[in-house]
Amino acid sequence: MPDEYSPQRNRLIAALPATDYEHLLPDLELVQMPIGAVIHDADRPLRHVYFPTSAIVSLQCVTKDGASAEVAGVGNEGMIGIVVFTRGISMLYRATVLFGGHVYRMPSRVLRHELNRPGGTAGALHRILMLYTQVRITQIAHTIACIRHHSLEKRLCCWLLSSLDRSLSAELIVSQEEIAGALGVRREGITAIIGRLRRAGFIRTQRGHISVLDRAGLEAQACECYQMMKKGFDCLLPDATATQAAAPRW
């Protein structure tokens, strides 16, 4: 298992063959991100791409009146800035740190150069990012369907479980107001559901902290979107310990 501050805590980087990883390592810069930091705003030139290791970033669609809702969460399974891979210049979403921690950033120009460079890193990196883009699009599609067809309680359980999967801790440091903002709903609805989950013994809460006590019980309360999205990432992005020494076989 990579140490806490290793770039290989990010599953995309860990999936690279060892020689490719060593080649990219000098261009990866460790950055600590506090809760609430805006990594990137919508419609702005993207100067860096980001690979979270312990931080969790919320990609949010923001309306003209300032309202926002999360379209995807990104943790150690992914990256912020896939628009660079698809030859875009700016992102459509605002990227805000939901759970503070570390990310590795790389200049966008470096990633573009690597993807255009014949041979070397380009082949493996291109495959990994292509598959990740596929999974991310699927995640966003599930999020849209989930909002339309599933109750807020099921969506909240799914969100808590997905956030826990991306965290290096068994505890989530997040306020009910932040959860409400991510899900695009009123705080009162989140407060009522958190109370029911606590009384049922699924979670324990303190101010700004949520611990899952009964994971199986919480999974039973979540909609099927959680397992479908988790399966997608697990199938396409194998565990780091199994993939560091060889190229991905997808």
N, C-alpha and C positions, 0 to 999 in steps of 0.2 A: 504494500500500500504506500503510495507517495506521501511524503511528509505534508504537514498542514499548508505550507506555503509553496509547494511545488506547482508549476504550471500543469502537471499531469493530473492534478485534482479536477481539471476540466476534462470531460469525457471526449470532446472532440480532439483536443490536443493529445490526450492519452491514446487515441485510436491511430495516431500517426506511426508509421514505422520509425524505429529508433534513429536511423540516419537522418530522416526528414525532420524529426523533432529537434535533433542537435543543430540542424541547419537553421531552423526558425528561432531557436532559443535566444540568440543575441538581440532580436527585435521585439521580444516580449518584455514588457515593463510592468512590475507589480505595483498596483495602486490600491490604497485603502479607500473604500467608499462608505460614507456615513448614510444613515437612513435619511431619505428625503432628497438626496442629491440628484439633480437632473443630469444624467450622463449625456443625453442628446435630446434636442427639441425637434419637433416636426419641421420639415421643409428647410432644414439648415444643412449646409455642406458637411459631410461626414468625414472628419479628419482621422478618426481612429475607429477600429473595431475592438470589441471587448469580449473576453472569454472569462466569465465568472468562475471562481473556485468556491468561495464561501458566501459571497453576496448573492442576493436574489433581486432581479430587476423586473419591474412591471412595465410592459409595453402598453401604452394608453392612447386611446383615441380621444382627442380633446375637441369639444365643440366651440363655436364662436363665443358663447356666453360663459365659457370657463368650466363647464361640466366635463367630467371624464369618466371613462370606463375601461377596464383592462381587457385587451384582446388576447394577450398571451403573457405568461410568466416565463422568465429565463433564469436558470440557475446553472449549476455545474454541468448540465447536459448540453449546453448550447452556447450561442454567441449573440452579441448585439451588433448588427451591421451586415446582415446577409444581402442587403441591397448592393454592397460592393461586389459580392460574388455574382450577382445578376447584372452587373455593369451599370448600376444606378449611381446617383450622386448624393441624394438626400433620402432620409427616412420619412415614412408617412406618419409614424407614431412618435410620441414622446416617451423616452426611456427614463424611468425614475427608480431609484434604489428603494426597494420595499423593506429588505432586510440587510442591514449593514454588514460589510465584510470586505473581502478582497476580490479584485479582478485583475487579469492581465490584459493590457492593451497593446495594440500593434498599429502602427501608422497604416492608414488605408492604402497609401501608395505602395507599401511593401507587400500587402496582400495581393493587390492587383498585379504587381510585378511577378510574384511567385506563381500566380495562376496563369500568367501569359508566358512564363519561362518554359522552353521545351524540356521535357524529361524532368529529372530531379524530383523536387517536391510536388510539382504541379499535378501529376497523375493521382497520387494518393489524396492530396488535399482537395482536389476537385471532386473526387468521388465522395469523400466525407461530407463536404459542404453541400453537394447535390442531394445526398440522402437526408441531411439535416434539414434542408429547405423543404423537402417533401414532407417530412414529419411535422415541421412547423406549420405549413399550410394546412395539414390535416388537423392539427391542434386548434387552429383558428376556426376552421369549419365546424369542429365539434363544439367550440365555445358558442358560436352563433346558434347552433341547433339546441344546445343546452339551455341557453337563455329563453328560447322560444318554447321548449317543451317540458322543462323540468322545474320543480319547485325551488324556491330560494334555499330551503333547508338542504336539499340534495346538492345544490350547487355549492353551498358553503362547505359541506362535508368534503366534496371533491376538491375544492380549493385548499382546504386545510391539509388534506392528504398529499396533494401535489406539492405544496410548499414544504411540507415535512420531508418529502423525498429529496428535495433540492438542498435541504439544510444539512449542515454537519452536526447539528445538535438535535436532541430529542424534544427541544422546547422552541416554540415560535415566539419571538419578541415582536409583537405587532399589536396595535390598538384596534378596538372595534371600529373606530372612525376610519382607520386606514383600510380595514377589510371592506367596509361599506363603500369606500371610494373605489377600491379595486373592482368590486362587483357592480358598481353603478347603482346602488340602492341607498335607502335611508338607513341611518344608524340604528333607529329604533327597531327595525326588522332584524338586524344582526344581533342586537342585544337580547331580544326575545328568544332567538334560536340558540344562541350561546348558553343562555340560561337553561333551556330544555336539555341540551347536550350535557351540561354540567350535572344537572339533577339525575340524568340517566346513568351517570358514571363514566361517560365516554371521554371526558376531558376534565382538566383542572385549570382554573384560571386565577391569576393575580393581575394586578393592574399592569396592562401592557404585556402580559405573558400568557401563553396558552400551552399546556402540556397535554399530550394525548395519553390517556390511561388505558383505554381499550381500543386498540387499533382495529381489530377484527369487527368490533361493534360499530365503529365509525365507518368502516368500509361498507358494512351492510346498509348503512343509512345513505351512503353516497349513490349518485346515479351511475349508470354503466359507463359514462364518459371517462371516469377516472381510470378504470381498468383498460379501456381501449387506448387511451393516450399513453399510459404507462407501458403497455405492451409494445406500442410503436417505437418508443425510445429504447426499450430494452432489446428489441430485436435488431434495430438498425445501428445502435450505438453500444456495442458490447462493453463489458466491464474492462477498465483500464488494465488490470493485471493480466488479462488474457490477450492483449493486443499490442503491447509495447514493442515486442520483439519482431513482429511480422506485419506485412501490409494487410489491410482489411480484405476479407474475402467475401464480398457481397455480390 
